[in-house]
Amino acid sequence: MSIDLGNSKSDSLIKSLQTISLANVLTISRLFITPVLIYTILKDHHIISGLLVAFAVISDWLDGIIARRKNDVTKHGELLDPAVDKIFTLSVLVAFVEKQLISTFVVFLIVLREMMVTWLRSVMVNRGVVVPASFYGKIKTTLQLTAIFLLAVNVVDAGVVVLWLSIAAAYYSAFDYFKIFVKERAWE
């Protein structure tokens, strides 16, 4: 049995949704679990929080693999994935601030680094300089997600230490991006 809504806008929406790749669905799923994760953190549901963080980490890992294997890497996906990652990470870190597990200064340092690197990479892209993800940036992400998991499951002391290690790796990787920026004279 089918329902004819007689609405070309709904047909268009359905066709648009059908063309979203699996990689992008995984990316978008992290956006949808973020408020649920924040709620579970604020309500001390540590096991559920840990499972949601694990899901986010696995989906982040899988979306890139799927996009590359299916040769479905798109500009949309390349922009969507890091944006969702930043929304996820910063939102969850703010929940930890609310729970008084980390300080606002930690979040400030992370936001500052992200804004600086985003600006550097944007300027370079506009100048035609391709800037692949830094090895140290990947280490930063791994440490940051590990810290988020530890904090989510209430292993606070270890989570805070790993978060500070991620900040050190983040600023080291930012320096790598800055060196490329200077070498390419991207400000000209």
C-alpha positions in Angstrom: 0.0 0.0 0.0 1.4 3.4 -0.9 0.3 6.8 0.1 0.2 9.5 -2.5 0.7 12.8 -0.7 0.4 14.6 -4.0 3.2 16.9 -2.9 6.2 17.3 -5.1 8.1 18.9 -2.2 7.8 15.8 -0.2 8.8 13.7 -3.2 11.8 15.9 -3.7 12.8 15.6 0.0 12.5 11.8 -0.2 14.7 11.6 -3.3 17.2 13.9 -1.6 17.3 11.7 1.5 17.8 8.6 -0.6 20.9 10.0 -2.2 22.7 10.7 1.2 25.7 8.3 1.3 26.2 5.9 4.2 29.3 7.8 5.2 27.3 11.0 5.6 24.6 9.2 7.5 27.2 8.0 10.0 28.5 11.5 10.3 25.1 13.0 10.8 24.3 10.3 13.4 27.0 11.8 15.6 25.2 15.1 15.5 21.9 13.5 16.6 23.5 11.6 19.5 25.2 14.7 20.8 22.2 16.0 22.8 21.5 12.5 24.1 25.1 12.1 25.2 25.0 15.5 26.9 21.9 14.5 28.8 23.4 11.2 29.9 26.5 13.0 31.1 24.5 15.5 33.1 22.4 12.8 34.6 25.4 10.6 35.5 24.4 7.7 33.3 28.0 6.6 32.9 27.5 3.3 31.0 25.1 4.8 28.5 27.5 7.8 28.1 30.4 5.5 27.5 28.4 3.5 24.9 27.4 6.7 23.1 31.0 7.9 23.0 32.1 4.5 21.7 29.5 4.7 19.0 30.6 8.2 18.0 34.3 7.1 17.8 33.4 4.0 15.7 31.1 6.0 13.4 33.8 8.7 12.9 36.3 6.0 12.0 33.9 4.1 9.7 32.6 7.1 7.8 36.0 7.9 6.3 36.7 4.2 5.5 33.3 3.8 3.8 33.6 7.0 1.8 37.1 6.0 0.5 36.2 2.4 -0.2 33.1 3.3 -2.1 34.9 6.2 -3.8 32.2 8.5 -2.3 34.4 11.2 -0.9 32.5 14.5 -1.5 33.2 18.1 -0.8 30.0 18.1 1.3 31.3 15.2 3.4 34.8 16.7 3.7 33.2 19.8 5.2 30.4 18.0 7.2 32.7 15.6 9.0 35.0 18.0 10.7 32.1 20.4 11.5 30.2 17.6 13.2 33.3 16.4 15.0 33.8 19.9 16.5 30.2 20.3 17.5 30.3 16.9 19.1 33.6 17.4 20.9 32.9 21.0 22.2 29.4 20.2 23.2 30.4 17.3 25.3 33.3 19.2 26.8 30.9 21.9 27.9 28.8 19.2 29.6 31.9 18.2 31.5 32.4 21.9 32.5 28.8 21.9 33.7 29.6 18.8 35.8 32.7 20.6 37.1 35.0 17.7 35.8 37.1 20.1 33.7 37.6 23.9 33.7 36.4 26.4 31.2 40.1 27.3 30.6 40.5 23.8 29.1 37.6 24.4 26.7 39.0 27.8 25.9 42.4 26.3 24.9 40.7 23.7 22.7 38.4 26.3 21.0 41.3 28.7 20.4 43.3 26.0 18.7 40.4 24.8 16.6 39.7 28.4 15.4 43.3 29.1 14.7 43.8 25.9 12.7 40.5 26.3 10.8 41.5 29.9 9.8 45.0 28.8 8.7 43.7 25.9 6.7 40.9 28.1 5.1 43.4 30.7 4.0 45.7 28.1 2.5 42.8 26.3 0.7 41.8 29.7 -0.8 45.3 30.1 -2.0 45.3 26.6 -3.6 47.5 25.0 -1.0 46.2 21.5 -0.1 46.8 20.9 3.6 46.3 17.2 4.6 45.4 16.4 8.2 48.5 16.4 10.3 49.8 13.3 12.0 49.9 15.1 15.3 46.3 16.3 14.6 45.3 12.7 14.4 47.1 12.0 17.7 45.3 15.0 19.2 41.9 13.6 18.1 42.7 10.1 19.4 43.8 11.5 22.8 40.8 13.9 22.9 38.3 11.1 22.2 40.0 8.9 24.7 39.7 11.6 27.3 36.1 12.2 26.5 35.4 8.4 26.9 37.2 8.3 30.2 35.4 11.4 31.5 32.0 10.0 30.3 32.5 6.7 32.2 33.6 8.7 35.3 37.4 7.9 35.2 38.0 11.6 35.9 41.6 11.8 36.9 42.9 9.8 34.0 40.5 11.6 31.6 41.8 15.0 32.7 45.4 13.9 32.2 44.7 12.5 28.7 42.8 15.7 27.9 45.8 17.8 28.8 48.0 15.5 26.6 45.5 16.1 23.8 45.9 19.9 24.2 49.7 19.5 24.0 49.4 17.5 20.8 46.8 20.0 19.5 49.1 22.9 19.8 52.0 21.0 18.4 50.0 20.1 15.3 48.8 23.7 15.1 52.5 24.7 14.9 52.9 22.3 12.0 50.0 24.0 10.2 51.6 27.4 10.9 54.9 26.3 9.5 53.2 25.3 6.2 51.3 28.6 6.2 54.6 30.5 6.5 56.5 28.3 4.0 53.7 28.8 1.4 53.5 32.5 2.2 49.7 32.1 2.3 49.1 35.5 3.7 50.1 37.2 0.4 
